[in-house]
């Protein structure tokens, strides 16, 4: 994502919720590893986690297209035919 090889919007829309969760779980281990290896250890993982957290802040209810019905609404429409 950082260099534009992956489409950030697509990737964050698909995996955006899992990355910060994984970071939170691993942060104590990563902190210990960084004490030995320096701040650059796992920096790309941190970058992805920060971008994902910002994404979920921007889209707290998800990024579902507003012009597309949700499944429950679609079922209602189809069953009323």
PDB file of N, CA, C and O in Angstrom:
ATOM      1  N   UNK A   1       0.822  -1.189   0.000  1.00  0.00           N
ATOM      2  CA  UNK A   1       0.000   0.000   0.000  1.00  0.00           C
ATOM      3  C   UNK A   1       0.863   1.248   0.000  1.00  0.00           C
ATOM      4  O   UNK A   1       0.583   2.214  -0.711  1.00  0.00           O
ATOM      5  N   UNK A   2       1.898   1.217   0.793  1.00  0.00           N
ATOM      6  CA  UNK A   2       2.733   2.400   0.968  1.00  0.00           C
ATOM      7  C   UNK A   2       3.321   2.883  -0.359  1.00  0.00           C
ATOM      8  O   UNK A   2       3.503   4.084  -0.558  1.00  0.00           O
ATOM      9  N   UNK A   3       3.613   1.959  -1.255  1.00  0.00           N
ATOM     10  CA  UNK A   3       4.230   2.311  -2.532  1.00  0.00           C
ATOM     11  C   UNK A   3       3.265   2.232  -3.709  1.00  0.00           C
ATOM     12  O   UNK A   3       3.669   2.399  -4.860  1.00  0.00           O
ATOM     13  N   UNK A   4       1.993   1.976  -3.421  1.00  0.00           N
ATOM     14  CA  UNK A   4       1.001   1.947  -4.472  1.00  0.00           C
ATOM     15  C   UNK A   4       0.897   0.626  -5.218  1.00  0.00           C
ATOM     16  O   UNK A   4       0.198   0.558  -6.230  1.00  0.00           O
ATOM     17  N   UNK A   5       1.569  -0.431  -4.755  1.00  0.00           N
ATOM     18  CA  UNK A   5       1.474  -1.732  -5.414  1.00  0.00           C
ATOM     19  C   UNK A   5       0.144  -2.427  -5.110  1.00  0.00           C
ATOM     20  O   UNK A   5      -0.338  -3.229  -5.910  1.00  0.00           O
ATOM     21  N   UNK A   6      -0.434  -2.125  -3.973  1.00  0.00           N
ATOM     22  CA  UNK A   6      -1.744  -2.653  -3.604  1.00  0.00           C
ATOM     23  C   UNK A   6      -2.718  -1.494  -3.561  1.00  0.00           C
ATOM     24  O   UNK A   6      -2.385  -0.407  -3.089  1.00  0.00           O
ATOM     25  N   UNK A   7      -3.911  -1.728  -4.052  1.00  0.00           N
ATOM     26  CA  UNK A   7      -4.935  -0.695  -3.989  1.00  0.00           C
ATOM     27  C   UNK A   7      -5.407  -0.567  -2.540  1.00  0.00           C
ATOM     28  O   UNK A   7      -6.084  -1.454  -2.021  1.00  0.00           O
ATOM     29  N   UNK A   8      -5.053   0.524  -1.904  1.00  0.00           N
ATOM     30  CA  UNK A   8      -5.328   0.715  -0.483  1.00  0.00           C
ATOM     31  C   UNK A   8      -6.817   0.651  -0.162  1.00  0.00           C
ATOM     32  O   UNK A   8      -7.210  -0.003   0.804  1.00  0.00           O
ATOM     33  N   UNK A   9      -7.638   1.309  -0.944  1.00  0.00           N
ATOM     34  CA  UNK A   9      -9.082   1.321  -0.657  1.00  0.00           C
ATOM     35  C   UNK A   9      -9.659  -0.085  -0.685  1.00  0.00           C
ATOM     36  O   UNK A   9     -10.416  -0.463   0.209  1.00  0.00           O
ATOM     37  N   UNK A  10      -9.310  -0.860  -1.699  1.00  0.00           N
ATOM     38  CA  UNK A  10      -9.820  -2.237  -1.791  1.00  0.00           C
ATOM     39  C   UNK A  10      -9.322  -3.081  -0.625  1.00  0.00           C
ATOM     40  O   UNK A  10     -10.095  -3.794   0.015  1.00  0.00           O
ATOM     41  N   UNK A  11      -8.045  -2.993  -0.361  1.00  0.00           N
ATOM     42  CA  UNK A  11      -7.447  -3.814   0.697  1.00  0.00           C
ATOM     43  C   UNK A  11      -8.024  -3.458   2.057  1.00  0.00           C
ATOM     44  O   UNK A  11      -8.349  -4.348   2.843  1.00  0.00           O
ATOM     45  N   UNK A  12      -8.153  -2.185   2.342  1.00  0.00           N
ATOM     46  CA  UNK A  12      -8.698  -1.775   3.639  1.00  0.00           C
ATOM     47  C   UNK A  12     -10.175  -2.097   3.758  1.00  0.00           C
ATOM     48  O   UNK A  12     -10.650  -2.415   4.848  1.00  0.00           O
ATOM     49  N   UNK A  13     -10.904  -2.020   2.663  1.00  0.00           N
ATOM     50  CA  UNK A  13     -12.318  -2.371   2.705  1.00  0.00           C
ATOM     51  C   UNK A  13     -12.492  -3.851   3.041  1.00  0.00           C
ATOM     52  O   UNK A  13     -13.432  -4.223   3.744  1.00  0.00           O
ATOM     53  N   UNK A  14     -11.600  -4.683   2.548  1.00  0.00           N
ATOM     54  CA  UNK A  14     -11.686  -6.126   2.773  1.00  0.00           C
ATOM     55  C   UNK A  14     -11.097  -6.531   4.131  1.00  0.00           C
ATOM     56  O   UNK A  14     -11.717  -7.305   4.860  1.00  0.00           O
ATOM     57  N   UNK A  15      -9.926  -6.027   4.473  1.00  0.00           N
ATOM     58  CA  UNK A  15      -9.210  -6.504   5.665  1.00  0.00           C
ATOM     59  C   UNK A  15      -9.049  -5.442   6.744  1.00  0.00           C
ATOM     60  O   UNK A  15      -8.357  -5.669   7.737  1.00  0.00           O
ATOM     61  N   UNK A  16      -9.672  -4.301   6.563  1.00  0.00           N
ATOM     62  CA  UNK A  16      -9.454  -3.182   7.469  1.00  0.00           C
ATOM     63  C   UNK A  16      -9.766  -3.442   8.929  1.00  0.00           C
ATOM     64  O   UNK A  16      -9.114  -2.866   9.799  1.00  0.00           O
ATOM     65  N   UNK A  17     -10.714  -4.267   9.222  1.00  0.00           N
ATOM     66  CA  UNK A  17     -11.071  -4.516  10.628  1.00  0.00           C
ATOM     67  C   UNK A  17     -10.124  -5.503  11.293  1.00  0.00           C
ATOM     68  O   UNK A  17      -9.896  -5.411  12.499  1.00  0.00           O
ATOM     69  N   UNK A  18      -9.571  -6.436  10.545  1.00  0.00           N
ATOM     70  CA  UNK A  18      -8.730  -7.473  11.130  1.00  0.00           C
ATOM     71  C   UNK A  18      -7.330  -6.987  11.487  1.00  0.00           C
ATOM     72  O   UNK A  18      -6.743  -7.465  12.458  1.00  0.00           O
ATOM     73  N   UNK A  19      -6.796  -6.060  10.730  1.00  0.00           N
ATOM     74  CA  UNK A  19      -5.416  -5.623  10.934  1.00  0.00           C
ATOM     75  C   UNK A  19      -5.225  -4.916  12.283  1.00  0.00           C
ATOM     76  O   UNK A  19      -4.303  -5.279  13.013  1.00  0.00           O
ATOM     77  N   UNK A  20      -6.045  -3.930  12.648  1.00  0.00           N
ATOM     78  CA  UNK A  20      -5.855  -3.313  13.969  1.00  0.00           C
ATOM     79  C   UNK A  20      -6.060  -4.312  15.118  1.00  0.00           C
ATOM     80  O   UNK A  20      -5.394  -4.228  16.150  1.00  0.00           O
ATOM     81  N   UNK A  21      -6.977  -5.245  14.926  1.00  0.00           N
ATOM     82  CA  UNK A  21      -7.197  -6.268  15.954  1.00  0.00           C
ATOM     83  C   UNK A  21      -5.939  -7.117  16.133  1.00  0.00           C
ATOM     84  O   UNK A  21      -5.530  -7.404  17.258  1.00  0.00           O
ATOM     85  N   UNK A  22      -5.329  -7.516  15.011  1.00  0.00           N
ATOM     86  CA  UNK A  22      -4.088  -8.297  15.072  1.00  0.00           C
ATOM     87  C   UNK A  22      -2.972  -7.478  15.716  1.00  0.00           C
ATOM     88  O   UNK A  22      -2.199  -8.001  16.518  1.00  0.00           O
ATOM     89  N   UNK A  23      -2.888  -6.194  15.366  1.00  0.00           N
ATOM     90  CA  UNK A  23      -1.871  -5.328  15.975  1.00  0.00           C
ATOM     91  C   UNK A  23      -2.054  -5.267  17.494  1.00  0.00           C
ATOM     92  O   UNK A  23      -1.089  -5.401  18.247  1.00  0.00           O
ATOM     93  N   UNK A  24      -3.289  -5.065  17.934  1.00  0.00           N
ATOM     94  CA  UNK A  24      -3.564  -4.968  19.367  1.00  0.00           C
ATOM     95  C   UNK A  24      -3.149  -6.240  20.102  1.00  0.00           C
ATOM     96  O   UNK A  24      -2.607  -6.173  21.205  1.00  0.00           O
ATOM     97  N   UNK A  25      -3.400  -7.387  19.498  1.00  0.00           N
ATOM     98  CA  UNK A  25      -3.026  -8.663  20.118  1.00  0.00           C
ATOM     99  C   UNK A  25      -1.516  -8.818  20.183  1.00  0.00           C
ATOM    100  O   UNK A  25      -0.976  -9.285  21.186  1.00  0.00           O
ATOM    101  N   UNK A  26      -0.841  -8.430  19.120  1.00  0.00           N
ATOM    102  CA  UNK A  26       0.612  -8.637  19.018  1.00  0.00           C
ATOM    103  C   UNK A  26       1.455  -7.490  19.557  1.00  0.00           C
ATOM    104  O   UNK A  26       2.674  -7.628  19.669  1.00  0.00           O
ATOM    105  N   UNK A  27       0.844  -6.378  19.889  1.00  0.00           N
ATOM    106  CA  UNK A  27       1.617  -5.191  20.282  1.00  0.00           C
ATOM    107  C   UNK A  27       2.609  -5.443  21.413  1.00  0.00           C
ATOM    108  O   UNK A  27       3.736  -4.956  21.322  1.00  0.00           O
ATOM    109  N   UNK A  28       2.260  -6.174  22.477  1.00  0.00           N
ATOM    110  CA  UNK A  28       3.274  -6.418  23.517  1.00  0.00           C
ATOM    111  C   UNK A  28       4.510  -7.159  22.984  1.00  0.00           C
ATOM    112  O   UNK A  28       5.639  -6.852  23.366  1.00  0.00           O
ATOM    113  N   UNK A  29       4.286  -8.122  22.114  1.00  0.00           N
ATOM    114  CA  UNK A  29       5.400  -8.869  21.528  1.00  0.00           C
ATOM    115  C   UNK A  29       6.204  -7.963  20.601  1.00  0.00           C
ATOM    116  O   UNK A  29       7.435  -7.969  20.629  1.00  0.00           O
ATOM    117  N   UNK A  30       5.506  -7.191  19.785  1.00  0.00           N
ATOM    118  CA  UNK A  30       6.186  -6.290  18.856  1.00  0.00           C
ATOM    119  C   UNK A  30       6.999  -5.231  19.601  1.00  0.00           C
ATOM    120  O   UNK A  30       8.094  -4.871  19.170  1.00  0.00           O
ATOM    121  N   UNK A  31       6.469  -4.738  20.707  1.00  0.00           N
ATOM    122  CA  UNK A  31       7.200  -3.754  21.516  1.00  0.00           C
ATOM    123  C   UNK A  31       8.492  -4.361  22.040  1.00  0.00           C
ATOM    124  O   UNK A  31       9.543  -3.723  21.993  1.00  0.00           O
ATOM    125  N   UNK A  32       8.419  -5.575  22.533  1.00  0.00           N
ATOM    126  CA  UNK A  32       9.624  -6.252  23.031  1.00  0.00           C
ATOM    127  C   UNK A  32      10.630  -6.478  21.906  1.00  0.00           C
ATOM    128  O   UNK A  32      11.833  -6.302  22.097  1.00  0.00           O
ATOM    129  N   UNK A  33      10.140  -6.862  20.752  1.00  0.00           N
ATOM    130  CA  UNK A  33      11.035  -7.083  19.608  1.00  0.00           C
ATOM    131  C   UNK A  33      11.690  -5.783  19.161  1.00  0.00           C
ATOM    132  O   UNK A  33      12.856  -5.765  18.768  1.00  0.00           O
ATOM    133  N   UNK A  34      10.931  -4.705  19.225  1.00  0.00           N
ATOM    134  CA  UNK A  34      11.489  -3.406  18.829  1.00  0.00           C
ATOM    135  C   UNK A  34      12.532  -2.892  19.809  1.00  0.00           C
ATOM    136  O   UNK A  34      13.412  -2.121  19.427  1.00  0.00           O
ATOM    137  N   UNK A  35      12.447  -3.304  21.052  1.00  0.00           N
ATOM    138  CA  UNK A  35      13.475  -2.904  22.017  1.00  0.00           C
ATOM    139  C   UNK A  35      14.834  -3.456  21.608  1.00  0.00           C
ATOM    140  O   UNK A  35      15.865  -2.839  21.872  1.00  0.00           O
ATOM    141  N   UNK A  36      14.834  -4.605  20.970  1.00  0.00           N
ATOM    142  CA  UNK A  36      16.086  -5.218  20.508  1.00  0.00           C
ATOM    143  C   UNK A  36      16.445  -4.814  19.088  1.00  0.00           C
ATOM    144  O   UNK A  36      17.610  -4.551  18.788  1.00  0.00           O
ATOM    145  N   UNK A  37      15.435  -4.764  18.206  1.00  0.00           N
ATOM    146  CA  UNK A  37      15.712  -4.572  16.778  1.00  0.00           C
ATOM    147  C   UNK A  37      15.550  -3.133  16.304  1.00  0.00           C
ATOM    148  O   UNK A  37      15.999  -2.794  15.210  1.00  0.00           O
ATOM    149  N   UNK A  38      14.914  -2.278  17.112  1.00  0.00           N
ATOM    150  CA  UNK A  38      14.698  -0.894  16.708  1.00  0.00           C
ATOM    151  C   UNK A  38      13.291  -0.672  16.162  1.00  0.00           C
ATOM    152  O   UNK A  38      12.560  -1.619  15.875  1.00  0.00           O
ATOM    153  N   UNK A  39      12.935   0.590  16.028  1.00  0.00           N
ATOM    154  CA  UNK A  39      11.586   0.983  15.615  1.00  0.00           C
ATOM    155  C   UNK A  39      11.205   0.515  14.220  1.00  0.00           C
ATOM    156  O   UNK A  39      10.019   0.416  13.904  1.00  0.00           O
ATOM    157  N   UNK A  40      12.186   0.227  13.387  1.00  0.00           N
ATOM    158  CA  UNK A  40      11.857  -0.169  12.020  1.00  0.00           C
ATOM    159  C   UNK A  40      11.325  -1.603  11.932  1.00  0.00           C
ATOM    160  O   UNK A  40      10.779  -1.995  10.900  1.00  0.00           O
ATOM    161  N   UNK A  41      11.477  -2.383  12.995  1.00  0.00           N
ATOM    162  CA  UNK A  41      10.952  -3.748  12.981  1.00  0.00           C
ATOM    163  C   UNK A  41       9.422  -3.703  12.863  1.00  0.00           C
ATOM    164  O   UNK A  41       8.746  -3.031  13.642  1.00  0.00           O
ATOM    165  N   UNK A  42       8.914  -4.407  11.906  1.00  0.00           N
ATOM    166  CA  UNK A  42       7.466  -4.516  11.660  1.00  0.00           C
ATOM    167  C   UNK A  42       6.808  -3.176  11.337  1.00  0.00           C
ATOM    168  O   UNK A  42       5.630  -2.961  11.625  1.00  0.00           O
ATOM    169  N   UNK A  43       7.584  -2.289  10.740  1.00  0.00           N
ATOM    170  CA  UNK A  43       7.014  -0.974  10.425  1.00  0.00           C
ATOM    171  C   UNK A  43       5.929  -1.056   9.355  1.00  0.00           C
ATOM    172  O   UNK A  43       4.992  -0.258   9.377  1.00  0.00           O
ATOM    173  N   UNK A  44       6.033  -1.994   8.424  1.00  0.00           N
ATOM    174  CA  UNK A  44       4.991  -2.115   7.407  1.00  0.00           C
ATOM    175  C   UNK A  44       3.696  -2.648   8.003  1.00  0.00           C
ATOM    176  O   UNK A  44       2.608  -2.261   7.576  1.00  0.00           O
ATOM    177  N   UNK A  45       3.806  -3.523   8.974  1.00  0.00           N
ATOM    178  CA  UNK A  45       2.620  -3.991   9.690  1.00  0.00           C
ATOM    179  C   UNK A  45       1.999  -2.832  10.460  1.00  0.00           C
ATOM    180  O   UNK A  45       0.778  -2.673  10.473  1.00  0.00           O
ATOM    181  N   UNK A  46       2.838  -2.026  11.100  1.00  0.00           N
ATOM    182  CA  UNK A  46       2.325  -0.856  11.816  1.00  0.00           C
ATOM    183  C   UNK A  46       1.656   0.115  10.849  1.00  0.00           C
ATOM    184  O   UNK A  46       0.588   0.652  11.142  1.00  0.00           O
ATOM    185  N   UNK A  47       2.280   0.336   9.708  1.00  0.00           N
ATOM    186  CA  UNK A  47       1.704   1.227   8.697  1.00  0.00           C
ATOM    187  C   UNK A  47       0.310   0.738   8.294  1.00  0.00           C
ATOM    188  O   UNK A  47      -0.636   1.523   8.235  1.00  0.00           O
ATOM    189  N   UNK A  48       0.193  -0.559   8.019  1.00  0.00           N
ATOM    190  CA  UNK A  48      -1.099  -1.123   7.626  1.00  0.00           C
ATOM    191  C   UNK A  48      -2.119  -0.983   8.748  1.00  0.00           C
ATOM    192  O   UNK A  48      -3.287  -0.689   8.496  1.00  0.00           O
ATOM    193  N   UNK A  49      -1.678  -1.195   9.993  1.00  0.00           N
ATOM    194  CA  UNK A  49      -2.597  -1.090  11.131  1.00  0.00           C
ATOM    195  C   UNK A  49      -3.082   0.348  11.330  1.00  0.00           C
ATOM    196  O   UNK A  49      -4.255   0.576  11.625  1.00  0.00           O
ATOM    197  N   UNK A  50      -2.191   1.298  11.169  1.00  0.00           N
ATOM    198  CA  UNK A  50      -2.578   2.708  11.315  1.00  0.00           C
ATOM    199  C   UNK A  50      -3.532   3.107  10.197  1.00  0.00           C
ATOM    200  O   UNK A  50      -4.552   3.747  10.454  1.00  0.00           O
ATOM    201  N   UNK A  51      -3.212   2.738   8.960  1.00  0.00           N
ATOM    202  CA  UNK A  51      -4.095   3.076   7.842  1.00  0.00           C
ATOM    203  C   UNK A  51      -5.463   2.415   8.021  1.00  0.00           C
ATOM    204  O   UNK A  51      -6.495   3.017   7.722  1.00  0.00           O
ATOM    205  N   UNK A  52      -5.463   1.173   8.510  1.00  0.00           N
ATOM    206  CA  UNK A  52      -6.728   0.461   8.726  1.00  0.00           C
ATOM    207  C   UNK A  52      -7.541   1.104   9.838  1.00  0.00           C
ATOM    208  O   UNK A  52      -8.761   1.221   9.726  1.00  0.00           O
ATOM    209  N   UNK A  53      -6.880   1.520  10.905  1.00  0.00           N
ATOM    210  CA  UNK A  53      -7.606   2.174  11.996  1.00  0.00           C
ATOM    211  C   UNK A  53      -8.204   3.493  11.518  1.00  0.00           C
ATOM    212  O   UNK A  53      -9.333   3.824  11.880  1.00  0.00           O
ATOM    213  N   UNK A  54      -7.471   4.241  10.719  1.00  0.00           N
ATOM    214  CA  UNK A  54      -8.011   5.482  10.152  1.00  0.00           C
ATOM    215  C   UNK A  54      -9.192   5.191   9.221  1.00  0.00           C
ATOM    216  O   UNK A  54     -10.165   5.945   9.197  1.00  0.00           O
ATOM    217  N   UNK A  55      -9.105   4.105   8.459  1.00  0.00           N
ATOM    218  CA  UNK A  55     -10.191   3.702   7.563  1.00  0.00           C
ATOM    219  C   UNK A  55     -11.449   3.400   8.368  1.00  0.00           C
ATOM    220  O   UNK A  55     -12.532   3.880   8.034  1.00  0.00           O
ATOM    221  N   UNK A  56     -11.311   2.605   9.428  1.00  0.00           N
ATOM    222  CA  UNK A  56     -12.494   2.246  10.217  1.00  0.00           C
ATOM    223  C   UNK A  56     -13.040   3.445  10.983  1.00  0.00           C
ATOM    224  O   UNK A  56     -14.224   3.473  11.317  1.00  0.00           O
ATOM    225  N   UNK A  57     -12.206   4.424  11.263  1.00  0.00           N
ATOM    226  CA  UNK A  57     -12.694   5.669  11.868  1.00  0.00           C
ATOM    227  C   UNK A  57     -13.518   6.456  10.847  1.00  0.00           C
ATOM    228  O   UNK A  57     -14.535   7.063  11.181  1.00  0.00           O
ATOM    229  N   UNK A  58     -13.064   6.430   9.619  1.00  0.00           N
ATOM    230  CA  UNK A  58     -13.785   7.144   8.550  1.00  0.00           C
ATOM    231  C   UNK A  58     -15.090   6.438   8.183  1.00  0.00           C
ATOM    232  O   UNK A  58     -16.076   7.096   7.849  1.00  0.00           O
ATOM    233  N   UNK A  59     -15.102   5.109   8.241  1.00  0.00           N
ATOM    234  CA  UNK A  59     -16.277   4.315   7.876  1.00  0.00           C
ATOM    235  C   UNK A  59     -16.684   3.415   9.045  1.00  0.00           C
ATOM    236  O   UNK A  59     -16.573   2.193   8.941  1.00  0.00           O
ATOM    237  N   UNK A  60     -17.150   3.992  10.151  1.00  0.00           N
ATOM    238  CA  UNK A  60     -17.461   3.186  11.337  1.00  0.00           C
ATOM    239  C   UNK A  60     -18.584   2.175  11.123  1.00  0.00           C
ATOM    240  O   UNK A  60     -18.626   1.153  11.808  1.00  0.00           O
ATOM    241  N   UNK A  61     -19.480   2.436  10.200  1.00  0.00           N
ATOM    242  CA  UNK A  61     -20.578   1.508   9.921  1.00  0.00           C
ATOM    243  C   UNK A  61     -20.300   0.681   8.668  1.00  0.00           C
ATOM    244  O   UNK A  61     -21.212   0.072   8.110  1.00  0.00           O
ATOM    245  N   UNK A  62     -19.063   0.659   8.233  1.00  0.00           N
ATOM    246  CA  UNK A  62     -18.701  -0.058   7.018  1.00  0.00           C
ATOM    247  C   UNK A  62     -18.763   0.843   5.802  1.00  0.00           C
ATOM    248  O   UNK A  62     -19.072   2.030   5.907  1.00  0.00           O
ATOM    249  N   UNK A  63     -18.471   0.278   4.669  1.00  0.00           N
ATOM    250  CA  UNK A  63     -18.410   1.037   3.422  1.00  0.00           C
ATOM    251  C   UNK A  63     -19.364   0.440   2.392  1.00  0.00           C
ATOM    252  O   UNK A  63     -19.062   0.409   1.199  1.00  0.00           O
ATOM    253  N   UNK A  64     -20.508  -0.032   2.860  1.00  0.00           N
ATOM    254  CA  UNK A  64     -21.499  -0.646   1.982  1.00  0.00           C
ATOM    255  C   UNK A  64     -22.081   0.421   1.063  1.00  0.00           C
ATOM    256  O   UNK A  64     -22.413   1.510   1.531  1.00  0.00           O
ATOM    257  N   UNK A  65     -22.213   0.139  -0.234  1.00  0.00           N
ATOM    258  CA  UNK A  65     -22.756   1.138  -1.166  1.00  0.00           C
ATOM    259  C   UNK A  65     -24.171   1.574  -0.766  1.00  0.00           C
ATOM    260  O   UNK A  65     -25.051   0.738  -0.564  1.00  0.00           O
ATOM    261  N   UNK A  66     -24.374   2.869  -0.655  1.00  0.00           N
ATOM    262  CA  UNK A  66     -25.654   3.393  -0.199  1.00  0.00           C
ATOM    263  C   UNK A  66     -26.790   3.136  -1.177  1.00  0.00           C
ATOM    264  O   UNK A  66     -27.950   3.083  -0.768  1.00  0.00           O
ATOM    265  N   UNK A  67     -26.486   2.977  -2.447  1.00  0.00           N
ATOM    266  CA  UNK A  67     -27.539   2.766  -3.436  1.00  0.00           C
ATOM    267  C   UNK A  67     -27.886   1.288  -3.638  1.00  0.00           C
ATOM    268  O   UNK A  67     -28.712   0.959  -4.489  1.00  0.00           O
ATOM    269  N   UNK A  68     -27.270   0.410  -2.871  1.00  0.00           N
ATOM    270  CA  UNK A  68     -27.527  -1.022  -2.973  1.00  0.00           C
ATOM    271  C   UNK A  68     -28.316  -1.482  -1.758  1.00  0.00           C
ATOM    272  O   UNK A  68     -27.919  -1.205  -0.626  1.00  0.00           O
ATOM    273  N   UNK A  69     -29.445  -2.191  -1.975  1.00  0.00           N
ATOM    274  CA  UNK A  69     -30.239  -2.603  -0.812  1.00  0.00           C
ATOM    275  C   UNK A  69     -29.491  -3.645   0.028  1.00  0.00           C
ATOM    276  O   UNK A  69     -28.688  -4.421  -0.489  1.00  0.00           O
ATOM    277  N   UNK A  70     -29.771  -3.642   1.311  1.00  0.00           N
ATOM    278  CA  UNK A  70     -29.265  -4.706   2.192  1.00  0.00           C
ATOM    279  C   UNK A  70     -30.111  -5.944   1.950  1.00  0.00           C
ATOM    280  O   UNK A  70     -31.199  -5.853   1.382  1.00  0.00           O
ATOM    281  N   UNK A  71     -29.626  -7.086   2.370  1.00  0.00           N
ATOM    282  CA  UNK A  71     -30.285  -8.353   2.085  1.00  0.00           C
ATOM    283  C   UNK A  71     -31.723  -8.391   2.615  1.00  0.00           C
ATOM    284  O   UNK A  71     -32.626  -8.849   1.915  1.00  0.00           O
ATOM    285  N   UNK A  72     -31.940  -7.916   3.838  1.00  0.00           N
ATOM    286  CA  UNK A  72     -33.292  -7.935   4.406  1.00  0.00           C
ATOM    287  C   UNK A  72     -34.255  -7.123   3.545  1.00  0.00           C
ATOM    288  O   UNK A  72     -35.383  -7.550   3.299  1.00  0.00           O
ATOM    289  N   UNK A  73     -33.814  -5.959   3.090  1.00  0.00           N
ATOM    290  CA  UNK A  73     -34.661  -5.124   2.234  1.00  0.00           C
ATOM    291  C   UNK A  73     -34.920  -5.807   0.895  1.00  0.00           C
ATOM    292  O   UNK A  73     -36.038  -5.767   0.383  1.00  0.00           O
ATOM    293  N   UNK A  74     -33.906  -6.424   0.336  1.00  0.00           N
ATOM    294  CA  UNK A  74     -34.057  -7.116  -0.939  1.00  0.00           C
ATOM    295  C   UNK A  74     -35.044  -8.273  -0.809  1.00  0.00           C
ATOM    296  O   UNK A  74     -35.886  -8.471  -1.685  1.00  0.00           O
ATOM    297  N   UNK A  75     -34.945  -9.023   0.259  1.00  0.00           N
ATOM    298  CA  UNK A  75     -35.882 -10.135   0.480  1.00  0.00           C
ATOM    299  C   UNK A  75     -37.326  -9.631   0.571  1.00  0.00           C
ATOM    300  O   UNK A  75     -38.238 -10.250   0.023  1.00  0.00           O
ATOM    301  N   UNK A  76     -37.531  -8.511   1.262  1.00  0.00           N
ATOM    302  CA  UNK A  76     -38.877  -7.914   1.353  1.00  0.00           C
ATOM    303  C   UNK A  76     -39.401  -7.570  -0.038  1.00  0.00           C
ATOM    304  O   UNK A  76     -40.537  -7.887  -0.392  1.00  0.00           O
ATOM    305  N   UNK A  77     -38.541  -6.914  -0.815  1.00  0.00           N
ATOM    306  CA  UNK A  77     -38.954  -6.526  -2.168  1.00  0.00           C
ATOM    307  C   UNK A  77     -39.325  -7.742  -3.000  1.00  0.00           C
ATOM    308  O   UNK A  77     -40.350  -7.754  -3.682  1.00  0.00           O
ATOM    309  N   UNK A  78     -38.478  -8.767  -2.936  1.00  0.00           N
ATOM    310  CA  UNK A  78     -38.715  -9.946  -3.757  1.00  0.00           C
ATOM    311  C   UNK A  78     -39.922 -10.751  -3.292  1.00  0.00           C
ATOM    312  O   UNK A  78     -40.632 -11.343  -4.105  1.00  0.00           O
ATOM    313  N   UNK A  79     -40.150 -10.772  -1.996  1.00  0.00           N
ATOM    314  CA  UNK A  79     -41.283 -11.555  -1.491  1.00  0.00           C
ATOM    315  C   UNK A  79     -42.624 -10.859  -1.722  1.00  0.00           C
ATOM    316  O   UNK A  79     -43.672 -11.505  -1.699  1.00  0.00           O
ATOM    317  N   UNK A  80     -42.593  -9.562  -1.940  1.00  0.00           N
ATOM    318  CA  UNK A  80     -43.847  -8.829  -2.180  1.00  0.00           C
ATOM    319  C   UNK A  80     -44.264  -8.867  -3.641  1.00  0.00           C
ATOM    320  O   UNK A  80     -45.287  -8.284  -3.998  1.00  0.00           O
ATOM    321  N   UNK A  81     -43.523  -9.518  -4.469  1.00  0.00           N
ATOM    322  CA  UNK A  81     -43.861  -9.617  -5.904  1.00  0.00           C
ATOM    323  C   UNK A  81     -44.899 -10.662  -6.150  1.00  0.00           C
ATOM    324  O   UNK A  81     -45.299 -10.878  -7.293  1.00  0.00           O
TER     325      UNK A  81
END
